[in-house]
């Protein structure tokens, strides 16, 4: 029987099958979309919490950041990034074992992440877990063959664990990769030497010297190794060969001196040292190193220091172009308490190197100690030119000018110094500059500028004792703002209760305020704390004692004030009339 497509029963059956197929396909598609949407939702949640953890960490909200990372692991338990970050927190919290375990988990789930593995290796090494570090680094060397840092870290582990055969294998691999070089050869030499394999050790150095035949430094290293092994003939032959090809080779010259010393040829040793130290072609750093060794040798054998000094003097006659040798000489002279001889050497240092602040500050200290203010001025003038940003030189220059009564120069230097002040400058030093300017302005009778300078000094340092005392005293001399003067002066007395100058200022302010009894208490304290009071202070004593009814004692103080050179215009009248004259 034939079946036709227009048969109604077939049409209905076909339509039914088509509809079923469509429904089935839609179910499959909806299921796939649901899975995809679910994955997208998980990724978005994870990314949100992870970025939030990072943001909070940057804001130093560490507790909240830690909680966010815990959320990350709840969403994706094996997430390497969250595990790595949490490991850092555990280490900070001193939960070392947990930190290492968490870092290991991060490495497990991200085996191709070099930085995670490197972080774990560092943790192992920090905790002296060298076996674990070695195993990890061996694995890393296979997975990250281009990372040379891994090889160096593994080399460090092998050396620490005493696995020297493996160290040599690694060094051989490095040599193939990087080529023959000093660092690798010297490490191999040290390993062979430590293991007592002398032939291999020397062969390694010889191989290095052969690789670079024109670099005599490696030849010297080989010669020094022979010398260390007491193979004197081999060492001597190498040094002679080098010096024949390059007579001024400083390393070979010094090594030959060491050879003479080690073989007991004292006279030749001294001659060879002179050859090194008096050779203009030998660089300053080599000469300095030789002189340091010579000083140590001389001190340990307790020999006469004149040997070292004479050698220094001979080097200095050549007028060295670098400051290393003269600076070392000056230090040696100071160690021998020969300060006077050190000063011209330090001056020579400054001629060679004007910016050498150590030499300049030492010379400055000597000048201040000797109260040589012309010397202070000379040292600091050139100091401000050589080191224009060093406020110390301006400061002592201002003091030098002040001590030599050059007020205009004091003001000028202080103003120059203040142009170099920035946010990092010491506010106490800045305050002192203004205080010094205030003193200089007062000497010029420029009272407005005087008080403005002191105000500026106190803005930078409200407890500048020098500024407080002088400001208060000058106000009292003008009999103005006495309450303010008393407040400032009291701060100085409280800060230094035994300072006779500050006690005198406070007593005089109280006197000007007619508080005579209290003024007498403080002027008596000034007398107790200084036997060498000035004529001005002694006159104050007389004035205060007169107002407290002790005329006889007042007259005695006025006479002492005159003997001490009081510049008061009324001191003669006070003595003659036996009474206080304002």
C-alpha positions as CSV (number, residue, x, y, z in Angstrom):
1,X,0.0,0.0,0.0
2,X,1.3,3.4,-0.9
3,X,1.4,6.3,1.5
4,X,0.9,9.8,0.3
5,X,2.1,13.0,2.0
6,X,-1.2,14.6,1.8
7,X,-2.6,11.9,4.0
8,X,-4.1,13.8,7.0
9,X,-3.0,11.3,9.6
10,X,0.6,11.6,8.5
11,X,0.4,15.4,8.5
12,X,-0.8,15.5,12.1
13,X,1.8,12.9,13.2
14,X,4.6,14.9,11.5
15,X,3.4,18.2,13.0
16,X,3.3,16.6,16.4
17,X,6.9,15.3,16.0
18,X,8.2,18.7,14.9
19,X,6.6,20.4,17.9
20,X,8.1,17.9,20.3
21,X,11.5,18.4,18.7
22,X,11.3,22.2,19.0
23,X,10.3,21.9,22.7
24,X,13.2,19.6,23.3
25,X,15.6,21.9,21.6
26,X,14.3,24.9,23.6
27,X,14.8,23.0,26.8
28,X,18.4,22.2,26.0
29,X,19.1,25.8,25.0
30,X,17.5,27.2,28.2
31,X,19.5,24.8,30.3
32,X,22.8,25.9,28.6
33,X,21.9,29.6,29.1
34,X,21.1,29.0,32.7
35,X,24.5,27.3,33.2
36,X,26.3,30.2,31.5
37,X,24.4,32.8,33.4
38,X,25.1,31.0,36.6
39,X,28.9,31.0,35.8
40,X,28.8,34.6,34.9
41,X,27.1,35.5,38.1
42,X,29.7,33.5,40.1
43,X,32.6,35.3,38.3
44,X,31.0,38.7,38.9
45,X,30.5,38.0,42.6
46,X,34.1,36.8,42.9
47,X,35.6,39.7,41.0
48,X,33.5,42.2,43.1
49,X,34.6,40.8,46.4
50,X,38.2,40.5,45.3
51,X,38.4,44.0,44.0
52,X,36.7,45.2,47.2
53,X,39.3,43.4,49.3
54,X,42.0,45.1,47.3
55,X,40.4,48.5,47.7
56,X,40.0,48.1,51.5
57,X,43.6,46.9,51.8
58,X,44.8,50.1,50.1
59,X,42.7,52.1,52.5
60,X,44.4,50.1,55.4
61,X,41.1,48.6,56.4
62,X,42.7,45.2,56.9
63,X,40.0,43.5,58.9
64,X,37.3,44.3,56.3
65,X,39.7,43.3,53.5
66,X,40.4,39.9,55.2
67,X,36.6,39.3,55.4
68,X,36.2,40.0,51.7
69,X,38.8,37.5,50.9
70,X,37.0,34.9,53.0
71,X,33.9,35.6,50.9
72,X,36.0,35.1,47.8
73,X,36.9,31.6,49.0
74,X,33.3,30.8,49.8
75,X,32.4,31.5,46.2
76,X,35.5,29.8,44.7
77,X,37.3,27.7,47.3
78,X,40.4,27.0,45.3
79,X,41.0,30.5,44.0
80,X,44.8,31.0,43.8
81,X,44.5,34.8,44.0
82,X,42.5,34.8,47.1
83,X,44.7,32.2,48.7
84,X,47.8,34.2,47.9
85,X,46.4,37.3,49.4
86,X,45.2,35.6,52.6
87,X,48.6,34.0,53.0
88,X,50.1,37.5,53.3
89,X,47.6,38.3,56.1
90,X,48.4,35.1,58.0
91,X,52.1,35.9,57.9
92,X,51.5,39.4,59.3
93,X,49.3,37.9,62.0
94,X,52.3,35.6,62.9
95,X,50.3,32.5,61.9
96,X,53.3,31.3,60.1
97,X,52.3,27.7,59.5
98,X,48.9,28.7,58.2
99,X,50.4,31.3,56.0
100,X,52.8,28.9,54.4
101,X,50.1,26.2,54.0
102,X,47.8,28.8,52.3
103,X,50.6,30.0,50.0
104,X,51.3,26.4,49.1
105,X,47.6,26.0,48.2
106,X,47.8,29.0,45.9
107,X,50.9,27.5,44.2
108,X,49.1,24.1,43.9
109,X,46.1,25.7,42.0
110,X,48.2,28.1,39.9
111,X,51.4,26.0,39.1
112,X,52.3,28.3,36.2
113,X,52.3,31.5,38.3
114,X,56.0,32.3,38.9
115,X,55.4,35.0,41.5
116,X,53.3,32.7,43.7
117,X,56.0,30.0,43.6
118,X,58.7,32.6,44.3
119,X,56.7,33.9,47.3
120,X,56.4,30.5,48.7
121,X,60.1,29.8,48.2
122,X,60.9,33.0,50.1
123,X,58.7,32.0,52.9
124,X,60.4,28.7,53.2
125,X,63.8,30.4,53.3
126,X,62.7,33.0,55.9
127,X,61.6,30.1,58.1
128,X,64.8,28.1,57.5
129,X,62.8,25.4,55.8
130,X,65.7,24.8,53.3
131,X,64.7,21.3,52.3
132,X,61.2,22.5,51.3
133,X,62.7,25.5,49.6
134,X,65.1,23.3,47.7
135,X,62.4,20.9,46.5
136,X,60.2,23.8,45.3
137,X,63.1,25.6,43.6
138,X,64.1,22.4,41.8
139,X,60.6,22.1,40.5
140,X,60.5,25.8,39.6
141,X,63.8,25.5,37.6
142,X,62.1,23.0,35.4
143,X,58.9,25.0,35.0
144,X,60.5,28.4,34.6
145,X,63.8,27.7,32.7
146,X,64.3,31.3,31.7
147,X,64.2,32.7,35.3
148,X,67.8,32.9,36.3
149,X,66.8,34.1,39.8
150,X,65.5,30.6,40.5
151,X,69.0,29.2,39.7
152,X,70.7,31.6,42.0
153,X,68.2,30.9,44.9
154,X,68.7,27.2,44.4
155,X,72.5,27.7,44.5
156,X,72.1,29.5,47.8
157,X,70.1,26.6,49.2
158,X,72.5,24.0,48.0
159,X,75.4,25.9,49.6
160,X,73.4,26.2,52.8
161,X,72.6,22.5,52.9
162,X,76.2,21.5,52.0
163,X,75.1,20.0,48.7
164,X,78.3,21.2,47.0
165,X,78.2,18.7,44.1
166,X,74.8,20.0,43.1
167,X,76.1,23.6,43.5
168,X,78.9,22.8,41.0
169,X,76.4,21.3,38.6
170,X,74.3,24.5,38.8
171,X,77.3,26.7,38.3
172,X,78.3,24.6,35.3
173,X,74.9,25.2,33.8
174,X,75.1,28.9,34.5
175,X,78.5,29.0,32.9
176,X,77.1,27.4,29.7
177,X,74.3,29.9,29.7
178,X,76.2,33.1,30.7
179,X,79.7,32.3,29.6
180,X,82.9,32.2,31.7
181,X,82.9,34.9,34.3
182,X,84.6,35.8,37.6
183,X,81.7,35.4,39.8
184,X,81.0,31.8,38.7
185,X,84.6,30.8,38.7
186,X,85.3,32.2,42.1
187,X,82.3,30.4,43.6
188,X,83.5,27.1,42.0
189,X,87.0,27.8,43.3
190,X,85.6,28.4,46.9
191,X,83.6,25.1,46.8
192,X,86.5,23.0,45.6
193,X,88.8,24.7,48.1
194,X,86.3,24.1,50.9
195,X,86.1,20.4,50.0
196,X,89.9,20.1,49.9
197,X,90.0,19.5,46.1
198,X,93.0,21.8,45.6
199,X,93.8,20.6,42.0
200,X,90.3,21.4,40.8
201,X,90.2,24.7,42.7
202,X,93.5,25.9,41.0
203,X,92.4,24.5,37.7
204,X,89.2,26.7,37.9
205,X,91.2,29.9,38.4
206,X,93.7,28.9,35.7
207,X,90.8,28.4,33.3
208,X,89.5,31.8,34.2
209,X,92.9,33.4,33.6
210,X,93.3,31.6,30.3
211,X,89.8,32.7,29.2
212,X,90.8,36.4,29.6
213,X,94.6,36.4,28.9
214,X,94.8,40.2,28.5
215,X,93.0,40.9,31.8
216,X,95.8,40.8,34.3
217,X,93.4,41.0,37.2
218,X,92.6,37.3,36.8
219,X,96.3,36.5,36.6
220,X,96.8,38.3,39.9
221,X,94.0,36.4,41.5
222,X,95.6,33.1,40.4
223,X,99.0,34.3,41.8
224,X,97.3,35.3,45.1
225,X,95.7,31.8,45.3
226,X,99.2,30.2,44.9
227,X,100.5,32.6,47.5
228,X,97.7,31.6,49.9
229,X,98.6,27.9,49.3
230,X,102.3,28.7,50.0
231,X,103.3,27.8,46.5
232,X,105.7,30.7,46.4
233,X,107.5,30.0,43.2
234,X,104.3,29.8,41.2
235,X,103.0,33.0,42.7
236,X,106.3,34.9,42.2
237,X,106.5,33.8,38.5
238,X,103.0,35.1,37.8
239,X,103.6,38.5,39.5
240,X,106.9,38.9,37.6
241,X,105.3,38.0,34.3
242,X,102.5,40.6,34.8
243,X,104.9,43.4,35.8
244,X,107.1,42.6,32.9
245,X,104.1,43.2,30.5
246,X,102.6,46.0,32.6
247,X,105.1,47.6,35.1
248,X,102.6,49.9,36.7
249,X,100.0,47.2,37.5
250,X,99.0,48.2,41.0
251,X,97.4,44.9,41.9
252,X,100.5,42.9,40.9
253,X,102.8,45.4,42.7
254,X,100.9,45.1,45.9
255,X,100.7,41.3,45.7
256,X,104.4,41.2,45.1
257,X,104.8,43.2,48.3
258,X,102.6,40.6,50.1
259,X,104.8,37.9,48.7
260,X,107.9,39.5,50.1
261,X,106.2,40.0,53.5
262,X,105.0,36.4,53.6
263,X,108.4,35.0,52.7
264,X,110.2,37.1,55.3
265,X,112.0,39.5,52.9
266,X,111.4,42.6,55.1
267,X,113.6,45.0,53.2
268,X,112.2,44.1,49.9
269,X,108.7,44.3,51.4
270,X,109.3,47.9,52.5
271,X,110.9,48.8,49.1
272,X,107.9,47.3,47.3
273,X,105.4,49.2,49.4
274,X,107.2,52.5,48.6
275,X,107.0,51.5,44.9
276,X,103.3,51.2,45.2
277,X,102.6,54.2,47.4
278,X,104.9,56.6,45.6
279,X,103.9,55.7,42.1
280,X,101.8,58.4,40.6
281,X,100.2,55.9,38.2
282,X,98.7,53.9,41.1
283,X,95.2,55.0,41.8
284,X,94.2,56.7,45.1
285,X,91.9,53.9,46.2
286,X,94.6,51.3,45.9
287,X,97.0,53.5,47.9
288,X,94.4,54.2,50.5
289,X,93.8,50.4,50.9
290,X,97.5,49.8,51.2
291,X,97.9,52.5,53.8
292,X,95.0,51.1,55.8
293,X,96.6,47.7,55.8
294,X,99.9,49.2,56.8
295,X,98.3,51.0,59.7
296,X,96.7,47.9,61.0
297,X,99.9,45.9,60.6
298,X,101.9,48.7,62.4
299,X,99.4,48.9,65.3
300,X,99.2,45.2,65.8
301,X,102.9,44.9,66.0
302,X,103.1,48.1,68.2
303,X,105.7,49.7,66.0
304,X,106.7,53.3,66.1
305,X,104.0,55.5,64.4
306,X,106.7,57.6,62.8
307,X,107.1,54.9,60.2
308,X,103.5,55.4,59.0
309,X,103.7,59.2,59.4
310,X,106.9,59.5,57.3
311,X,105.3,57.4,54.6
312,X,102.2,59.6,54.6
313,X,104.4,62.7,54.4
314,X,106.2,61.3,51.4
315,X,102.9,60.6,49.6
316,X,101.6,64.1,50.5
317,X,104.7,65.7,48.9
318,X,103.4,64.4,45.6
319,X,100.4,66.6,46.0
320,X,97.6,64.0,45.6
321,X,94.8,64.9,43.3
322,X,92.2,63.0,45.4
323,X,91.2,63.5,49.0
324,X,91.2,59.9,50.2
325,X,94.9,59.7,51.3
326,X,95.0,63.1,53.1
327,X,91.7,62.3,54.8
328,X,93.0,59.0,56.1
329,X,96.2,60.8,57.2
330,X,94.3,63.4,59.2
331,X,92.2,60.6,60.9
332,X,95.4,58.8,61.8
333,X,97.0,62.0,63.2
334,X,93.9,62.6,65.3
335,X,94.0,59.0,66.6
336,X,97.6,59.8,67.7
337,X,96.5,63.0,69.5
338,X,98.5,65.1,66.9
339,X,95.7,67.6,66.3
340,X,98.0,70.5,65.3
341,X,99.7,68.4,62.6
342,X,96.2,67.3,61.3
343,X,94.9,70.8,60.7
344,X,97.1,71.6,57.7
345,X,96.4,68.2,56.2
346,X,92.6,68.9,56.5
347,X,93.2,72.3,54.8
348,X,94.9,70.4,52.0
349,X,91.8,68.1,51.8
350,X,89.6,71.2,51.2
351,X,91.9,72.5,48.5
352,X,91.5,69.1,46.7
353,X,87.8,68.7,47.5
354,X,86.0,71.8,48.7
355,X,82.8,69.9,49.2
356,X,84.3,67.6,51.8
357,X,82.0,68.5,54.7
358,X,83.8,66.1,57.2
359,X,87.1,68.0,56.8
360,X,85.4,71.4,56.9
361,X,83.3,70.6,60.0
362,X,86.4,69.3,61.8
363,X,88.3,72.4,61.0
364,X,85.4,74.5,62.1
365,X,85.2,72.6,65.4
366,X,88.9,73.4,66.0
367,X,88.4,77.1,65.2
368,X,85.4,77.4,67.6
369,X,87.3,75.5,70.3
370,X,90.2,78.0,70.0
371,X,87.8,81.0,69.7
372,X,89.4,81.8,66.4
373,X,86.4,83.7,64.9
374,X,88.4,85.0,62.0
375,X,89.1,81.4,61.2
376,X,85.5,80.5,61.7
377,X,84.6,83.2,59.1
378,X,87.1,82.0,56.6
379,X,86.1,78.3,56.9
380,X,82.3,79.1,56.7
381,X,82.5,81.7,53.9
382,X,84.0,79.1,51.6
383,X,81.7,76.5,53.1
384,X,78.6,78.4,52.0
385,X,80.0,78.6,48.5
386,X,80.9,74.9,48.3
387,X,77.8,73.6,50.1
388,X,75.2,76.4,49.6
389,X,72.4,74.3,51.1
390,X,74.1,73.5,54.4
391,X,72.6,75.9,56.9
392,X,75.3,75.0,59.5
393,X,77.9,77.0,57.7
394,X,75.7,80.1,57.5
395,X,74.9,79.7,61.2
396,X,78.5,79.6,62.3
397,X,79.4,82.4,59.8
398,X,76.8,84.6,61.4
399,X,78.2,83.8,64.9
400,X,81.7,84.6,63.6
401,X,80.5,88.0,62.3
402,X,78.6,88.6,65.5
403,X,81.7,87.9,67.7
404,X,83.7,90.3,65.5
405,X,81.0,93.1,65.8
406,X,80.0,93.0,62.1
407,X,76.3,93.4,62.5
408,X,75.6,94.2,58.8
409,X,77.3,91.0,57.8
410,X,75.4,89.1,60.4
411,X,72.1,90.3,59.0
412,X,73.2,89.7,55.4
413,X,74.3,86.1,56.1
414,X,71.1,85.3,58.0
415,X,69.0,86.5,55.1
416,X,71.0,84.4,52.7
417,X,70.6,81.4,54.9
418,X,66.8,81.9,55.0
419,X,66.6,81.7,51.2
420,X,67.7,78.1,51.5
421,X,65.0,77.1,54.0
422,X,62.4,74.6,52.8
423,X,59.8,72.3,54.3
424,X,62.5,69.8,55.4
425,X,64.6,72.4,57.2
426,X,65.0,72.2,61.0
427,X,62.6,74.8,62.4
428,X,64.8,75.3,65.5
429,X,67.7,76.3,63.2
430,X,65.5,78.7,61.3
431,X,64.3,80.2,64.6
432,X,67.9,80.7,65.7
433,X,68.7,82.6,62.5
434,X,65.9,85.1,63.2
435,X,67.1,85.4,66.8
436,X,70.6,86.2,65.7
437,X,69.2,88.8,63.3
438,X,67.3,90.3,66.2
439,X,70.5,90.7,68.2
440,X,72.2,92.3,65.2
441,X,69.4,94.7,64.6
442,X,69.4,95.7,68.3
443,X,73.1,96.6,68.1
444,X,72.2,98.9,65.2
445,X,69.4,100.4,67.4
446,X,66.8,99.3,64.8
447,X,64.2,98.4,67.4
448,X,61.2,97.8,65.0
449,X,63.3,95.3,63.0
450,X,64.7,93.8,66.3
451,X,61.2,92.9,67.6
452,X,60.0,91.6,64.2
453,X,63.0,89.3,64.0
454,X,62.3,87.9,67.5
455,X,58.6,87.4,66.7
456,X,59.6,85.4,63.6
457,X,62.0,83.4,65.8
458,X,59.2,82.5,68.2
459,X,56.9,81.6,65.4
460,X,59.3,78.9,64.3
461,X,60.1,77.8,67.9
462,X,58.0,79.2,70.7
463,X,60.6,77.9,73.2
464,X,63.7,79.5,71.7
465,X,65.3,80.4,75.1
466,X,67.8,82.8,73.6
467,X,65.1,84.7,71.7
468,X,62.8,84.8,74.7
469,X,65.4,86.2,77.0
470,X,66.8,88.8,74.7
471,X,63.3,89.9,73.5
472,X,62.1,90.2,77.1
473,X,65.2,92.1,78.3
474,X,65.2,94.7,75.5
475,X,61.5,95.3,76.2
476,X,62.3,95.9,79.8
477,X,65.1,98.4,78.9
478,X,62.5,100.4,77.0
479,X,60.0,99.9,79.8
480,X,57.3,98.6,77.4
481,X,55.1,95.5,77.3
482,X,56.4,94.5,80.7
483,X,53.7,91.9,81.2
484,X,54.6,90.2,77.9
485,X,58.3,90.5,78.9
486,X,57.7,88.9,82.3
487,X,55.8,86.0,80.7
488,X,58.6,85.4,78.2
489,X,61.4,85.7,80.8
490,X,59.6,83.3,83.2
491,X,59.8,80.6,80.5
492,X,63.6,80.9,80.4
493,X,63.9,80.8,84.2
494,X,61.7,77.7,84.3
495,X,63.7,76.1,81.5
496,X,67.1,76.9,83.1
497,X,66.6,77.8,86.7
498,X,70.4,78.1,87.4
499,X,71.2,80.4,84.5
500,X,72.4,83.6,86.0
501,X,71.7,85.6,82.8
502,X,68.1,84.5,82.7
503,X,67.7,85.1,86.4
504,X,69.0,88.6,86.0
505,X,66.6,89.4,83.2
506,X,63.6,88.2,85.2
507,X,64.8,90.1,88.3
508,X,65.2,93.3,86.2
509,X,61.7,93.0,84.7
510,X,60.2,92.5,88.2
511,X,62.2,95.6,89.3
512,X,60.8,97.7,86.4
513,X,57.3,96.5,87.5
514,X,58.2,97.8,91.1
515,X,58.0,94.3,92.5
516,X,61.3,94.8,94.4
517,X,61.1,92.1,97.0
518,X,60.5,89.4,94.4
519,X,63.2,90.9,92.2
520,X,65.7,90.6,95.1
521,X,64.9,86.8,95.4
522,X,65.8,86.2,91.7
523,X,68.9,88.6,91.7
524,X,70.2,86.7,94.7
525,X,69.8,83.4,92.8
526,X,71.8,85.0,89.9
527,X,74.5,85.9,92.4
528,X,74.6,82.3,93.7
529,X,75.0,80.8,90.3
530,X,77.7,83.0,88.8
531,X,80.7,84.5,90.6
532,X,81.9,86.4,87.5
533,X,78.8,88.7,86.9
534,X,79.2,91.5,84.4
535,X,79.2,95.2,85.4
536,X,75.6,95.5,84.0
537,X,74.3,92.7,86.2
538,X,76.1,94.0,89.3
539,X,74.5,97.4,88.8
540,X,71.2,95.7,88.7
541,X,72.0,94.1,92.0
542,X,72.7,97.5,93.5
543,X,69.5,99.1,92.1
544,X,67.4,96.2,93.5
545,X,69.1,96.2,96.9
546,X,68.7,100.0,97.2
547,X,64.9,99.6,96.6
548,X,64.7,96.9,99.3
549,X,66.3,99.2,101.9
550,X,69.9,98.0,101.9
551,X,71.8,101.1,100.8
552,X,75.1,100.0,102.1
553,X,75.0,96.7,100.1
554,X,73.7,98.6,97.1
555,X,76.7,101.0,97.2
556,X,79.0,98.0,97.3
557,X,77.4,96.5,94.2
558,X,77.6,99.8,92.3
559,X,81.3,100.1,93.1
560,X,81.9,96.5,91.9
561,X,79.9,97.4,88.7
562,X,82.2,100.3,88.0
563,X,85.3,98.1,88.5
564,X,83.8,95.6,86.1
565,X,83.5,98.4,83.5
566,X,79.8,99.2,83.6
567,X,78.8,101.5,80.7
568,X,75.9,103.1,82.6
569,X,75.8,106.9,82.4
570,X,74.6,107.1,86.0
571,X,76.9,104.7,87.8
572,X,79.2,107.6,89.0
573,X,76.3,109.6,90.3
574,X,74.9,106.6,92.2
575,X,78.2,106.0,94.0
576,X,78.7,109.7,94.7
577,X,75.2,110.5,95.9
578,X,74.7,107.0,97.4
579,X,71.2,106.7,95.9
580,X,69.5,105.2,92.9
581,X,69.3,107.5,89.9
582,X,67.0,106.4,87.1
